[in-house]
Amino acid sequence: MVTTVAVFVAEKVLPGITCSGVEALLGASLLLGIINAFVRPFLLLLSLPFIIITMGLFIFVVNALLLLFVSQIIPSFQVEGFWNAFLGAIIISAVSWILSSFFRTSDGRIHAITHHPSIKKADARTIK
């Protein structure tokens, strides 16, 4: 869901990213999430020297290439050129990071925003 909102924001902000409908948006977000989960770790490992030399900025290039790859697979989701993909990757990363912060707790685990009486509040290092 977070990726879908992030791709939607990138599509609205950048004129070089177009999506023909909700189905294309959902499909592109789903495929981008699957590729990010399974393919991206290997690409990051292979490009580790470039990531180190550029102090992490090459990660945006990897993300842009993955976004271009998704646009090649899903015909109703179009990204025009590398620079639109690069800026789109930056926007998608930023929006995803901001939205994901609403679901993370102080211990780093992810919880849905609901009230659970079984979740105990931590006070420093002791649990009440």
Sequence and secondary structure as in RCSB ss.txt:
>XXXX:A:sequence
MVTTVAVFVAEKVLPGITCSGVEALLGASLLLGIINAFVRPFLLLLSLPFIIITMGLFIFVVNALLLLFVSQIIP
SFQVEGFWNAFLGAIIISAVSWILSSFFRTSDGRIHAITHHPSIKKADARTIK
>XXXX:A:secstr
 HHHHHHHHHHHH TTEEE SHHHHHHHHHHHHHHHHHTHHHHHHHTHHHHHHTTTTHHHHHHHHHHHHHHHH T
TEEE SHHHHHHHHHHHHHHHHHHHHTTB TTS B  SS  TTS  EETTEE 
